[in-house]
Amino acid sequence: MMADKKDYAKPGEYKPIDLLAVAAAREVRDGDVVFAGTGLPMLAIMLAQLTTAPTSVCIYEAGSIDGRPIDLPSSVGDARCVYQASLATGLTEAFFGQLHRGYVDLAFLGGAEIDKYGNVNTTVVGNYLTPSKRFTGSGGNPDINSLARRTVFVMVQEKRRFRENVDYITSPGWRLLKWPSGEWISKKDLYGKFFRGGPEAVITNMGVFRFDEEGVMYLDTVHPGFTPEQVRDNCSFDLNISRVRGETKPPTYEELELLYTKVDPAGIFLP
Amino acid sequence: MGRPKKITLKEAAALIQDGDMISFSGFTIWRRPMALVYEMIRQNKKNLHLFEVNGGTHTEVLAGAGAIRIWESCWVGHELYGKLGEAIARGQIEGSIIVEDYSHGHVVARLLAGSYGLPYMPCALSMGTDILNPEFDMLRKAGLRDGSNPKIPAMKYAIVEDPFFGMGELLLMPAANPDWALVYASQVGDEGTVRVFAQTYTDAEVIRAADKVIVIAEEIVPESYIRQEPEKNLVPGYAIDYIVELPWAAHPTGSQGYYDVDADFIRNLYAASKSQDGFNRWAEEWIFGVEGHEEYLEKIGVTRLEQLRANRVLGYSTRMKRGSR
């Protein structure tokens, strides 16, 4: 019997990256103005536009506003981003005209390390003054995370990446540092009337995490094939697994078909 | 002011002095004036102060060649074709490059202030992060915020209380006014009016903020043509000091409407850049091993360039293989 397009795929019928893209796409609400970065975020917003969020729009920080690409961009500065866009502009418009002014509902971001408050490091390994490794640096990650209403991080789940404290706070979570003193403060108190929200979810290859009333990360759903305990074992901090709702819904056959035939048929990000 | 002067690539690079503060057009691996960057390295520029919204392939080539002393920015890498900026990382870790980290929005704010002739620009971006940690103000630590260099502000940023609407604390970001804007542009009128295709990135801000501007143009077109649709133009000709006309001058970065990013070329550079020896060998082949831009293009070859050439309607190449399928 033919499987229905809306049926969930079975283990082995999809790859971990497919589930990441689909789980991220499901965070988009119809009508959202979405700020997306290169890679999986592009897959997520384009899949959402084809399924549950047809009137959501996408802004790329290099300056394309509400593009409708017919070929998947390789990066946010790509010529492909501006196809049928409402505006082809620049960073001043993206960061100040759109983000700072308050148009951005949702942002997809990435990171090398994250702590239990959602603070993310994309800058260095080790002490900043004597680093052992440098990553790319902040880019727009902390700006977007400052002023978007909701942000979703897509990351690799590893013990060394889910840490009690990150080596360098590149991007602001729910509890962060007030300068010049460096004391810990809640994001709401620090941002005052500029406060609009913060990290909403973290999606990894093992599960989906959310943040409680205190801004502390907990496991919300666990991907098929993993147990909550396994996820906790892949965190350096004591992850709260008492609120797990169940398993993350796998991709549907329709979502998989769209991903491989409409969103990324050339295999830019999908294998 | 007046009309810009047309000069050669060699003359353009010779204008830039060791220690100058420079900034570039483009975004990561798009619309970077790579031919000028290569020529600056052939002319052995040193101690440059590079201020930019984000780094890319051009940054890595300059850093690999040992031309950068100060890098104020927020990001460096080659996008999908090289995930880190190896030369900047090596310079930061070894201490040969002073890295001052900001966020994208911070750097845009600094350029905006510079481009509007204001001393600073307020914003509420990236507050609460280690970017603002006073211990990590590297130009201050190096003793360079003492006023001796007019291009380096007395403070990395300031925190102020909104005096008008009680919005609370926000940041003031000091203006950036580089000595040079080094720009690659799609089209320039023969009187200097500049037009870029697709995203404008921070090209206009960089041009206005800088004291002097060199534009490397993919093509110079009649001024009468570019003035038929003035709403498509970026800056007037009197904002430009020097023009060099040089097709393919952004290679291996991409130029919307003309050619795509040369992914394989950047992947090879990235692989080489993982060690100083590797970079040196790469530079020997692609920078010092060619006499200039024409020989560089001949070495890449017509077949490769034709694969990169943009579809005239779409503005990007439809003939090159981009992914795994």
Interface residues (C-beta under 8 A of the other chain):
Chain A: T38 G39 E61 A62 G63 S64 D71 S74 S75 V76 G77 D78 A79 R80 C81 V82 Y83 A88 T89 G90 L91 T92 F95 F96 L99 H100 T123 Y128 L129 P131 S132 K133 R134 F135 T136 G137 S138 G139 G140 N141 P142 D143 S146 L147 Y168 I169 T170 S171 P172 L176 L177 K178 W179 P180 G182 I185 K187 L190 Y191 G192 K193 F194 D264 P265 A266 G267 I268 F269 P271
Chain B: G26 F27 T28 I29 W30 V53 N54 S73 C74 W75 V76 G77 E79 L80 K83 L84 G85 I88 A89 Q92 I93 V99 D101 Y102 S103 H104 G105 H106 V108 A109 L112 C123 A124 L125 S126 M127 G128 T129 D130 I131 L132 N133 P134 E135 F136 I159 F165 G166 M167 G168 E169 L170 F197 A198 Q199 T200 Y201 T202 D203 A204 E205 G254 Q256 G257 D260 V261 A263 A310 L314 G315 Y316 T318 K321 R322 G323 S324 R325
